[in-house]
Amino acid sequence: MSGIGGDRERFPPSALLGWMMLLAVSCLGLRMVGAMEKEEKRQLRDQVLEMFDHAYQNYMEHAYPADELMPLTCRGRVRGLEPSRGDVDDALGKFSLTLVDTLDTLALLNQIEEFEVAVKRVISDVHLDNDIVVSVFETNIRVLGGLLGGHTMALILKDQGEQMQWYNDELLDMAKELGYRLLPAFNTTSGLPYPRVNLKYGLRRPEAKTGTETDTCTACAGTLILEFAALSRLSGDPIFEQHARKALDFLWEKRQRNSNLVGTTINIHTGDWVRRDSGVGAGIDSYYEYLFKAYILLGDDGYLQRFNTHYAAIMKYISQPPLLLDVHIHKPMLNARTWMDALLAFFPGLQVLKGDIRPAIETHEMLYQVTKKHNFLPEAFTTDFRVHWAQHPLRPEFAESTYFLYKATGDKYYLEVGKTIIENLNKYARVPCGFAAMKDVRTGSHEDRMDSFFLAEMFKYLYLLFAEKDDVLFDVEDYIFTTEAHLLPLWLSTNFSKNRNNQTAGYIDLDDNNFDWSCPNTQVLFPNDPSYANSIREPYKNVVDKTCPKASIRQEVGDDPGTRSHLRARDFMANNPEHLELLKKMGVSLIHLKDGRVQLVQHANQAASAHDAEDGLRFMQEMIELSSQQQKEQLPPRAVQITSHPFLGRVVLTAGPAQFGAELSKISSGVRGFVAKCEPYNGCSEILNPESIKGKIALMQRGHCMFAEKARNAQKAGAIGGIVIDDNEGSSSDTAPLFQMAGDGRSTDDVTIPMLFLFNKEGHIILNAMQEYQEVEVLLSDKAKDRDLGMKDSEQNSEDNLQSTGPKPNSFDCENEAASYVVNPSSEKPDATTGQWDASGQSIVSDPKTLQRDDYLCESEQNSNTATTEVSSNTADAKDQDVQRTDCHGSAADEQRSCTPTSEYGKKETEGEVESEQESNPNISQETEARTVDSLLSDWKEEIDAFEMMDKDEL
């Protein structure tokens, strides 16, 4: 196989074996399609180009030189000028991130003139010596990878002799400078890099403001070898590759030797695993990807051996077709959580490279069914395919796997999957200034965010999915995709020379017997049968709409299935002697409390056997999950959709609901009308401009009185709905948890119009639109409707809709009610678990300091003897939990006097984690005040010590 422009040497077999697997399956994609299908592919290809142009040009017009575009407010996101988003902002370094990340996408999509302009802009405008702390991982894959990908594309065009003749490795020089600025992060004895570094001052100097961190994610430390090795090979300086190899070597040595799995978070100094859960999603994903791709790119068999060892463990413990579930590295037969994150969607594509097609098809089909249910992959979803984290930041991993499966199979089914992706992006994410991330896939609300990876990855994979070979200026088979989809040339292998100036340099004769996996020997890898892929997919076609595909309880070697009885939480009855005996066998004690409740406590060391202890832990986990199902938040977030020109329904804002007034979920078409500001703006007295408010949706400012009072005044003025806008300058649903507007402590049955709450930032999007366009129409609904709402004239009158309103939810007052909490089992399950519930069906209110929000499993019918349950569980590590928080303010001057459970949470995207947010509640029931955090921890100390001792024994 020839290299770029015919001047690269051919690969020796050792360097090509892995890549040949992809080439082998690629041959199956060469079947000719019919004329109509080919024309439709061309139209979809052109649509991808138009979508890319819409996103890119809006970034250049409204955001450049800022790092990213904020598509709702049509401006650039500059770090420090916008409210902090935590770890998400570590990707921003004031180096025009989106432009750098998009360079090779421009070339791949044949935007050659724009590519040349963009390269010149990067060379002249981008500075890498900024006094700013950035993520080593994100800067490597996005900026260093972007510079190297741009350099590679510039070489291609220059070699072809038409464009870029002026180019003299300027991007490579910038990449080398950036590499040196990242090197201080590797100043550790382990070789694992610090997670962050100051681009100007490094680590140790006081000005650096970093270098105190002790932990990093496995992917953060293990996703460097492709970019760093490429930089070393292109620049001639081996130091970069040496550091990346040392980090990978250390991670390999720290794997759990019995399971051959790695944890999610590791101490960079000691090598101790901080988080011992293991999966193929957030925190670990690209570590596995880079082991295999390092073998492909560099021809090092050692990387292949490591990957194969890990892959065997993944398929043994984590893969539970079609699910990929996290497990404990020391106890891999125990699942660590009951939900999956969206980042694992890359894994079917990696399995294609590996040549393991069947599980790739199975998992991809499951992901497609989730996508069809929610329009996008939620950031996390449960094993019964409900939303766990509702965001979707336009991640490209599902499109990536779709592309690789199409190359592997030639199955046109995957073209239909790609078409669905395109349609959903245009229908739900496209806004006038680009594409906006989804704040909540359930409501269709937007986040003012368009990450650089959307341009760098999504459009590459979609374009290649629908493009013909002649549509691309070069052969993509000569390149490897990094995790950010940057293209690195395969001629970087150490096993042959890289003399660019010698057009006839050293072709190596290859023994064809070494290419057993190459064309035409494709039968081994994938049968040439059109019905084969469909037969694999078929069992999972309706998996989302049916019961969840929970794997049966797994049996270890030597375990006789016939001798084990498994009690499921949904079947448990507290007065059944047989059930009580099974509990005892599993080390679970049942304690009857004086107030009629019962408490469950598991002591693993009191179980009849290790297997029974595992069953007991599983039973307790199910009991907690069963309990949490009954404690769903009262109302989910709502949507405010701007339907007038030029928005036409394409901008959707996340809104907090009210516990009074019309319930929007009962109004199928929502409530639609033009907006008008009340006078006075706070809406706390009689409205002075009723002629402007009548028949419209009233805008009011938060403060000075109760929410319900504002609603009554707006309703009296003739409003058909109301929106309360936060008066706290700069507040946003991006950074603050939503809450529900509660009543004023008395009956709110007289309020019949729907009321929603917008934070300051979202509210000002509407106010700014009013200033520019005067007439602004919005739709209030439980979730966003079709994006062509502005074109429809047949909408039913909103006032008529109000007649069908269902009963209003009860208010929730601090003085009379205690806040209800629900819990989530920890991702690191100790061997002791505690649960409480009232067999009569009364929920128990527990100390909020000990409780986390619910993890959902399959919904099932609950036995009447267990009724609605409320379980308290203290966890050793709350990082993986999303928390239900109750805000309670007692001031009579403020409308937020009532306790109102919230529904939003902050997420650490780099590691796929959720930060715990906990706030004490002054109205905790008397029977649970005694169970403090300290007492719960005391109860668990013995079992936690036993758990750690078992881990040491295994080691």
PAMIPA-608630 format. One record per residue (C-alpha): x, y, z; residue in one letter. Coordinates in steps of 0.25 Angstrom, whole numbers, padded with zeros to 4 digits, always signed. Layout:
<sites>
XYZA...
</sites>
This chain:
<sites>
+0000+0000+0000M+0006+0013-0004S+0007+0025+0005G+0003+0040+0003I+0005+0044-0011G+0012+0031-0014G+0025+0035-0007D+0024+0028+0006R+0030+0014+0007E+0021+0002+0009R+0018-0004+0022F+0024-0017+0027P+0014-0027+0032P+0017-0025+0047S+0012-0011+0046A+0000-0014+0037L-0006-0026+0044L-0016-0018+0052G-0020-0008+0041W-0022-0019+0031M-0033-0023+0040M-0040-0010+0036L-0036-0011+0022L-0042-0025+0021A-0055-0021+0026V-0055-0009+0018S-0055-0017+0005C-0069-0022+0009L-0074-0007+0007G-0070-0007-0008L-0084-0013-0012R-0090-0004-0022M-0103+0003-0018V-0114+0006-0027G-0115+0020-0035A-0126+0025-0026M-0118+0021-0013E-0106+0027-0018K-0113+0040-0021E-0119+0040-0007E-0105+0038-0002K-0100+0050-0010R-0111+0059-0004Q-0108+0055+0010L-0093+0057+0008R-0097+0071+0003D-0106+0073+0015Q-0094+0070+0024V-0086+0080+0017L-0097+0091+0018E-0098+0088+0033M-0083+0089+0035F-0083+0102+0028D-0094+0107+0037H-0087+0103+0049A-0073+0108+0045Y-0077+0121+0039Q-0085+0125+0051N-0073+0122+0060Y-0064+0130+0051M-0074+0142+0050E-0079+0142+0065H-0068+0136+0073A-0054+0136+0067Y-0043+0137+0073P-0051+0132+0085A-0049+0117+0088D-0064+0113+0086E-0077+0119+0080L-0089+0121+0090M-0100+0119+0079P-0111+0124+0087L-0106+0137+0090T-0097+0138+0077C-0084+0141+0084R-0071+0135+0087G-0068+0128+0100R-0056+0134+0107V-0051+0127+0119R-0052+0136+0131G-0063+0145+0125L-0074+0135+0126E-0079+0127+0139P-0070+0116+0142S-0074+0102+0137R-0064+0095+0146G-0055+0085+0139D-0062+0087+0126V-0055+0100+0124D-0041+0094+0126D-0042+0091+0111A-0042+0106+0108L-0028+0112+0107G-0030+0125+0099K-0024+0119+0087F-0036+0119+0078S-0039+0105+0081L-0050+0102+0071T-0042+0107+0059L-0030+0099+0063V-0038+0087+0065D-0045+0088+0052T-0033+0090+0043L-0033+0076+0037D-0048+0075+0036T-0048+0087+0026L-0038+0079+0018A-0045+0066+0019L-0058+0073+0014L-0051+0079+0002N-0052+0093+0008Q-0038+0095+0002I-0038+0110+0001E-0044+0112+0015E-0034+0102+0020F-0022+0111+0015E-0028+0123+0021V-0031+0116+0034A-0016+0111+0035V-0011+0125+0032K-0020+0130+0043R-0015+0120+0053V-0001+0123+0050I-0003+0138+0051S-0013+0139+0062D-0012+0127+0072V-0003+0129+0084H+0001+0117+0093L+0008+0125+0104D-0004+0129+0111N-0005+0130+0126D-0016+0120+0128I-0018+0106+0134V-0022+0096+0124V-0025+0081+0124S-0013+0073+0119V-0023+0063+0113F-0032+0072+0106E-0021+0081+0101T-0013+0069+0096N-0025+0063+0088I-0031+0076+0083R-0020+0086+0081V-0007+0078+0079L-0015+0068+0071G-0022+0079+0063G-0008+0085+0060L-0003+0071+0056L-0015+0068+0047G-0014+0082+0041G+0000+0080+0038H-0003+0066+0032T-0013+0072+0023M-0004+0083+0019A+0007+0073+0014L-0004+0066+0006I-0008+0078-0001L+0006+0083-0003K+0011+0069-0009D-0001+0070-0019Q+0006+0082-0024G-0006+0092-0025E-0009+0098-0011Q-0001+0102+0001M+0013+0103-0006Q+0016+0114+0003W+0015+0105+0016Y+0028+0102+0023N+0024+0093+0035D+0019+0105+0043E+0008+0097+0050L+0018+0086+0053L+0026+0097+0060D+0014+0102+0068M+0011+0087+0072A+0026+0086+0077K+0024+0098+0085E+0011+0093+0091L+0018+0080+0094G+0029+0086+0102Y+0018+0095+0110R+0011+0082+0114L+0024+0074+0118L+0025+0081+0132P+0012+0073+0135A+0020+0060+0134F+0029+0064+0146N+0025+0052+0155T+0032+0040+0159T+0022+0031+0153S+0022+0037+0140G+0007+0040+0140L+0004+0054+0137P-0002+0064+0146Y-0017+0067+0141P-0014+0082+0138R-0003+0091+0135V-0001+0106+0133N+0003+0109+0119L+0012+0120+0123K+0017+0116+0136Y+0017+0101+0137G+0014+0095+0150L+0023+0099+0162R+0024+0114+0161R+0014+0121+0170P+0008+0128+0158E+0005+0114+0152A-0007+0113+0161K-0007+0098+0159T+0001+0086+0162G-0005+0082+0176T-0014+0071+0170E-0012+0057+0173T-0022+0049+0165D-0024+0048+0150T-0033+0039+0141C-0028+0027+0134T-0032+0033+0121A-0025+0046+0124C-0012+0039+0126A-0013+0028+0116G-0018+0037+0104T-0005+0043+0100L+0003+0033+0092I-0003+0036+0078L+0000+0051+0078E+0013+0051+0086F+0019+0040+0077A+0014+0047+0065A+0021+0060+0070L+0034+0052+0073S+0034+0045+0059R+0031+0058+0052L+0040+0067+0059S+0051+0058+0062G+0051+0060+0077D+0048+0047+0085P+0045+0053+0098I+0030+0054+0096F+0028+0039+0092E+0037+0035+0104Q+0028+0042+0114H+0015+0036+0107A+0021+0022+0107R+0025+0024+0122K+0011+0028+0126A+0005+0016+0118L+0015+0006+0124D+0012+0011+0138F-0003+0009+0136L-0001-0005+0131W+0007-0009+0143E-0004-0003+0152K-0015-0012+0146R-0022-0021+0155Q-0015-0034+0152R-0026-0044+0155N-0037-0036+0146S-0027-0029+0137N-0036-0017+0138L-0032-0003+0142V-0039+0007+0151G-0045+0020+0147T-0036+0030+0155T-0022+0028+0160I-0012+0035+0169N-0001+0041+0160I+0009+0040+0171H+0006+0026+0178T-0001+0019+0167G-0012+0015+0177D-0026+0014+0170W-0035+0025+0176V-0047+0020+0168R-0048+0005+0166R-0060+0004+0157D-0056+0000+0143S-0063+0001+0129G-0061+0006+0115V-0068+0019+0117G-0064+0033+0123A-0050+0033+0131G-0045+0021+0124I-0050+0020+0109D-0038+0026+0101S-0028+0018+0109Y-0032+0005+0102Y-0034+0012+0089E-0020+0017+0089Y-0013+0004+0093L-0019-0002+0080F-0017+0010+0071K-0003+0011+0076A+0000-0003+0071Y-0006+0001+0058I+0001+0014+0057L+0015+0010+0062L+0015-0005+0059G+0019-0008+0074D+0014-0022+0077D+0015-0019+0092G+0003-0010+0091Y-0005-0021+0084L-0002-0031+0094Q-0007-0021+0105R-0019-0017+0098F-0023-0032+0096N-0021-0035+0110T-0030-0023+0114H-0040-0027+0103Y-0042-0041+0108A-0045-0036+0122A-0055-0026+0116I-0062-0036+0109M-0062-0045+0121K-0067-0036+0132Y-0072-0022+0126I-0079-0027+0113S-0093-0032+0116Q-0099-0031+0102P-0104-0022+0098P-0100-0014+0111L-0086-0010+0115L-0087-0008+0130L-0076-0003+0140D-0071-0013+0150V-0061-0013+0162H-0047-0016+0158I-0045-0025+0170H-0059-0032+0169K-0062-0032+0155P-0074-0040+0156M-0081-0029+0163L-0086-0017+0155N-0082-0004+0160A-0094+0004+0155R-0107+0002+0148T-0105+0013+0137W-0097+0015+0125M-0091+0028+0120D-0091+0033+0106A-0076+0032+0104L-0076+0017+0103L-0083+0019+0089A-0069+0019+0083F-0066+0005+0087F-0074-0002+0075P-0064+0005+0066G-0052+0000+0073L-0058-0014+0073Q-0059-0012+0058V-0044-0009+0057L-0041-0021+0066K-0050-0029+0057G-0060-0034+0067D-0073-0030+0059I-0084-0037+0066R-0083-0030+0080P-0081-0017+0072A-0094-0019+0065I-0101-0022+0077E-0097-0011+0086T-0098-0001+0074H-0113-0005+0072E-0116-0003+0087M-0110+0011+0086L-0118+0013+0073Y-0131+0009+0080Q-0128+0019+0092V-0125+0030+0081T-0138+0027+0075K-0145+0028+0088K-0139+0041+0093H-0134+0047+0079N-0120+0047+0085F-0112+0039+0094L-0114+0045+0108P-0101+0047+0115E-0104+0035+0124A-0116+0025+0123F-0120+0014+0132T-0121-0001+0129T-0135+0001+0126D-0132+0012+0116F-0138+0024+0124R-0130+0037+0125V-0120+0037+0137H-0113+0050+0132W-0121+0058+0122A-0111+0066+0115Q-0105+0063+0101H-0094+0072+0097P-0094+0068+0083L-0085+0056+0085R-0080+0049+0072P-0076+0035+0078E-0089+0029+0073F-0087+0035+0059A-0072+0030+0059E-0077+0015+0062S-0088+0016+0051T-0077+0020+0041Y-0068+0009+0045F-0079-0001+0045L-0083+0003+0031Y-0069+0002+0026K-0068-0012+0032A-0082-0017+0027T-0086-0009+0015G-0100-0010+0021D-0109+0001+0017K-0116+0000+0030Y-0104+0009+0036Y-0107+0020+0025L-0121+0021+0031E-0115+0022+0045V-0106+0033+0040G-0118+0040+0033K-0126+0039+0046T-0114+0046+0053I-0114+0057+0043I-0129+0059+0044E-0129+0060+0059N-0117+0070+0059L-0125+0079+0049N-0138+0077+0056K-0134+0079+0070Y-0120+0085+0072A-0120+0095+0060R-0121+0109+0064V-0119+0122+0056P-0105+0124+0061C-0100+0109+0060G-0104+0097+0067F-0107+0097+0082A-0104+0085+0092A-0117+0079+0098M-0119+0083+0112K-0129+0073+0114D-0133+0062+0104V-0146+0060+0110R-0151+0074+0108T-0142+0078+0096G-0137+0090+0104S-0123+0096+0100H-0110+0099+0106E-0102+0111+0101D-0091+0102+0097R-0085+0097+0084M-0072+0089+0087D-0060+0089+0078S-0061+0074+0076F-0075+0076+0069F-0067+0082+0057L-0055+0073+0059A-0062+0060+0059E-0076+0059+0056M-0076+0065+0042F-0063+0056+0039K-0071+0044+0042Y-0084+0048+0035L-0077+0053+0023Y-0069+0040+0021L-0081+0032+0024L-0088+0038+0011F-0076+0042+0003A-0071+0034-0009E-0056+0031-0010K-0054+0042-0020D-0060+0052-0011D-0048+0052-0002V-0034+0057-0007L-0027+0046+0000F-0028+0031+0004D-0033+0031+0018V-0028+0017+0019E-0014+0023+0020D-0017+0030+0033Y-0022+0027+0047I-0032+0035+0054F-0029+0040+0068T-0039+0040+0079T-0042+0054+0074E-0043+0049+0060A-0030+0056+0056H-0023+0049+0044L-0009+0044+0046L-0001+0037+0035P+0002+0022+0036L+0016+0024+0031W+0020+0029+0044L+0023+0014+0048S+0037+0012+0053T+0039+0000+0044N+0042+0008+0032F+0050+0021+0028S+0042+0034+0025K+0050+0040+0014N+0040+0050+0008R+0050+0055-0002N+0052+0042-0009N+0040+0039-0017Q+0045+0024-0020T+0050+0021-0006A+0051+0007-0001G+0038-0001-0004Y+0039-0014+0004I+0035-0027-0003D+0023-0033+0005L+0020-0047+0007D+0005-0048+0004D+0003-0060+0013N+0005-0050+0025N-0008-0043+0021F-0018-0054+0025D-0028-0043+0029W-0027-0034+0017S-0036-0035+0004C-0042-0044-0001P-0041-0053+0011N-0053-0046+0018T-0061-0058+0021Q-0054-0060+0034V-0056-0046+0039L-0070-0044+0034F-0079-0054+0026P-0083-0048+0012N-0098-0050+0015D-0107-0038+0015P-0116-0044+0026S-0105-0047+0036Y-0104-0033+0042A-0119-0032+0042N-0120-0045+0050S-0111-0040+0060I-0119-0027+0062R-0132-0033+0062E-0133-0037+0076P-0130-0023+0080Y-0140-0016+0071K-0150-0013+0082N-0141-0014+0094V-0143+0000+0099V-0159-0001+0098D-0159-0015+0105K-0154-0019+0118T-0139-0016+0121C-0129-0026+0117P-0123-0028+0130K-0113-0039+0130A-0116-0051+0138S-0108-0053+0151I-0095-0058+0146R-0089-0071+0151Q-0074-0073+0155E-0066-0085+0152V-0070-0096+0161G-0083-0090+0165D-0095-0099+0164D-0107-0091+0159P-0116-0102+0164G-0112-0100+0179T-0114-0085+0179R-0127-0077+0182S-0128-0063+0177H-0138-0054+0184L-0141-0042+0176R-0145-0029+0184A-0158-0027+0176R-0162-0041+0181D-0158-0039+0196F-0169-0040+0207M-0165-0037+0221A-0175-0047+0227N-0170-0058+0218N-0162-0068+0226P-0155-0074+0214E-0151-0060+0210H-0146-0057+0224L-0137-0070+0223E-0131-0066+0210L-0128-0052+0216L-0121-0059+0227K-0113-0067+0217K-0109-0055+0210M-0104-0048+0223G-0116-0038+0223V-0123-0035+0236S-0137-0030+0237L-0140-0021+0249I-0154-0017+0253H-0154-0002+0258L-0164+0003+0268K-0171+0012+0259D-0175+0000+0250G-0164+0002+0240R-0153-0009+0237V-0139-0007+0235Q-0129-0016+0226L-0115-0017+0229V-0105-0026+0222Q-0092-0031+0228H-0084-0039+0217A-0076-0046+0227N-0088-0052+0233Q-0093-0058+0220A-0093-0073+0218A-0083-0072+0206S-0076-0062+0198A-0086-0064+0187H-0097-0062+0196D-0091-0049+0201A-0091-0044+0187E-0105-0048+0185D-0108-0040+0198G-0101-0028+0193L-0109-0029+0180R-0122-0031+0187F-0119-0018+0196M-0115-0011+0183Q-0128-0015+0177E-0136-0011+0189M-0130+0003+0189I-0133+0004+0174E-0147-0001+0176L-0149+0010+0186S-0144+0021+0178S-0153+0018+0167Q-0165+0022+0176Q-0158+0035+0179Q-0157+0042+0165K-0156+0057+0165E-0170+0063+0165Q-0168+0071+0152L-0157+0070+0142P-0151+0083+0135P-0160+0090+0125R-0157+0097+0112A-0159+0111+0107V-0158+0111+0092Q-0156+0124+0083I-0165+0121+0071T-0165+0135+0064S-0156+0139+0053H-0144+0137+0052P-0144+0127+0063F-0155+0118+0057L-0155+0109+0069G-0140+0106+0068R-0136+0112+0082V-0141+0105+0094V-0139+0110+0108L-0139+0101+0120T-0149+0106+0130A-0153+0102+0144G-0167+0098+0147P-0177+0103+0157A-0185+0094+0167Q-0198+0102+0164F-0205+0107+0152G-0208+0099+0139A-0199+0086+0137E-0193+0087+0124L-0191+0072+0123S-0206+0071+0122K-0207+0081+0110I-0202+0074+0098S-0199+0086+0089S-0194+0095+0100G-0198+0109+0102V-0193+0119+0091R-0193+0134+0091G-0186+0147+0089F-0178+0152+0102V-0180+0165+0109A-0173+0171+0121K-0182+0174+0133C-0183+0188+0139E-0178+0188+0150P-0168+0178+0145Y-0168+0170+0158N-0183+0167+0156G-0185+0169+0171C-0197+0178+0170S-0208+0181+0161E-0203+0181+0146I-0203+0195+0141L-0203+0191+0126N-0214+0180+0125P-0216+0184+0110E-0202+0180+0107S-0203+0167+0115I-0216+0162+0111K-0216+0149+0103G-0200+0149+0104K-0190+0142+0113I-0186+0152+0124A-0171+0154+0127L-0168+0157+0142M-0156+0159+0150Q-0153+0150+0162R-0153+0157+0176G-0162+0165+0185H-0173+0155+0187C-0178+0141+0185M-0178+0134+0172F-0193+0131+0173A-0196+0146+0176E-0189+0149+0162K-0197+0138+0155A-0210+0144+0161R-0207+0158+0157N-0203+0154+0143A-0216+0145+0141Q-0225+0156+0146K-0218+0165+0135A-0223+0154+0125G-0209+0147+0122A-0210+0133+0117I-0197+0129+0124G-0185+0135+0132G-0170+0135+0132I-0162+0139+0144V-0148+0143+0141I-0137+0143+0151D-0132+0156+0156D-0119+0150+0160N-0110+0156+0149E-0102+0145+0142G-0110+0133+0147S-0112+0122+0138S-0117+0107+0137S-0103+0104+0132D-0097+0106+0146T-0109+0106+0156A-0119+0095+0159P-0133+0097+0155L-0144+0098+0166F-0159+0098+0165Q-0167+0110+0169M-0176+0107+0181A-0188+0113+0186G-0190+0123+0197D-0195+0114+0207G-0210+0115+0204R-0219+0109+0193S-0214+0112+0179T-0226+0106+0172D-0230+0120+0167D-0217+0120+0158V-0221+0114+0145T-0210+0119+0136I-0196+0112+0134P-0184+0118+0141M-0170+0116+0138L-0156+0121+0143F-0144+0125+0135L-0131+0128+0141F-0125+0142+0137N-0117+0138+0125K-0128+0130+0119E-0138+0141+0122G-0129+0151+0115H-0129+0143+0102I-0144+0146+0101I-0142+0161+0106L-0131+0163+0096N-0140+0157+0085A-0151+0167+0089M-0142+0179+0087Q-0137+0174+0074E-0150+0169+0068Y-0161+0175+0076Q-0171+0164+0074E-0166+0151+0080V-0175+0138+0081E-0172+0127+0091V-0177+0113+0094L-0178+0108+0108L-0178+0093+0108S-0174+0081+0116D-0164+0078+0104K-0160+0085+0091A-0169+0083+0079K-0165+0082+0065D-0155+0093+0060R-0164+0098+0049D-0174+0104+0059L-0172+0118+0054G-0178+0113+0041M-0190+0107+0046K-0203+0115+0047D-0212+0104+0051S-0208+0104+0066E-0220+0102+0075Q-0223+0115+0083N-0215+0114+0096S-0227+0118+0105E-0235+0106+0100D-0224+0097+0104N-0225+0102+0118L-0239+0096+0120Q-0233+0082+0119S-0223+0085+0130T-0222+0074+0140G-0221+0075+0155P-0210+0084+0161K-0199+0078+0170P-0200+0081+0184N-0191+0092+0190S-0179+0088+0199F-0177+0097+0211D-0165+0097+0220C-0174+0100+0232E-0182+0087+0231N-0175+0078+0222E-0161+0071+0222A-0154+0070+0209A-0154+0056+0203S-0141+0050+0198Y-0137+0038+0190V-0124+0031+0189V-0114+0025+0180N-0105+0013+0183P-0090+0017+0182S-0082+0013+0171S-0072+0007+0181E-0082-0002+0189K-0077-0006+0203P-0080-0019+0208D-0091-0013+0218A-0103-0007+0213T-0114-0001+0221T-0129+0001+0217G-0142+0006+0223Q-0156+0007+0219W-0170+0007+0225D-0178-0006+0221A-0191+0002+0222S-0186+0011+0210G-0182+0023+0218Q-0168+0029+0213S-0157+0031+0223I-0151+0045+0223V-0136+0043+0226S-0124+0053+0228D-0121+0059+0215P-0106+0059+0218K-0106+0044+0216T-0115+0043+0204L-0113+0043+0189Q-0122+0044+0177R-0128+0032+0171D-0121+0022+0161D-0132+0015+0153Y-0133+0001+0149L-0144-0006+0142C-0158-0002+0147E-0165-0014+0153S-0178-0016+0160E-0176-0015+0175Q-0182-0025+0185N-0192-0018+0193S-0185-0022+0206N-0173-0013+0202T-0181-0002+0197A-0174+0011+0194T-0160+0011+0200T-0150+0021+0205E-0136+0016+0208V-0124+0023+0215S-0111+0019+0210S-0097+0025+0214N-0087+0024+0203T-0072+0024+0204A-0071+0032+0191D-0081+0041+0186A-0074+0046+0174K-0083+0037+0164D-0096+0042+0170Q-0106+0052+0165D-0112+0059+0177V-0126+0063+0180Q-0125+0076+0187R-0135+0084+0194T-0135+0100+0195D-0142+0105+0206C-0143+0120+0209H-0151+0126+0220G-0152+0140+0217S-0166+0146+0215A-0160+0156+0205A-0156+0145+0195D-0165+0136+0188E-0156+0124+0190Q-0161+0121+0204R-0165+0107+0201S-0156+0095+0200C-0155+0091+0186T-0147+0079+0181P-0139+0082+0169T-0136+0074+0156S-0122+0079+0151E-0108+0075+0155Y-0094+0079+0151G-0086+0069+0143K-0071+0067+0142K-0070+0064+0127E-0056+0060+0126T-0058+0048+0136E-0073+0046+0134G-0075+0050+0148E-0086+0057+0156V-0082+0066+0168E-0090+0064+0180S-0098+0076+0185E-0104+0075+0199Q-0112+0085+0207E-0117+0082+0221S-0132+0083+0223N-0137+0089+0237P-0149+0081+0236N-0144+0067+0238I-0154+0057+0244S-0152+0054+0259Q-0150+0039+0257E-0138+0041+0248T-0131+0052+0255E-0123+0042+0263A-0117+0036+0251R-0106+0046+0248T-0095+0044+0238V-0086+0040+0249D-0095+0029+0254S-0097+0023+0240L-0082+0023+0237L-0080+0016+0251S-0090+0006+0247D-0082+0003+0234W-0068+0004+0239K-0066-0011+0242E-0072-0015+0229E-0063-0005+0221I-0051-0010+0228D-0055-0024+0224A-0057-0020+0210F-0043-0014+0209E-0037-0026+0216M-0043-0035+0205M-0037-0026+0194D-0023-0028+0201K-0025-0043+0201D-0028-0043+0187E-0016-0035+0183L
</sites>
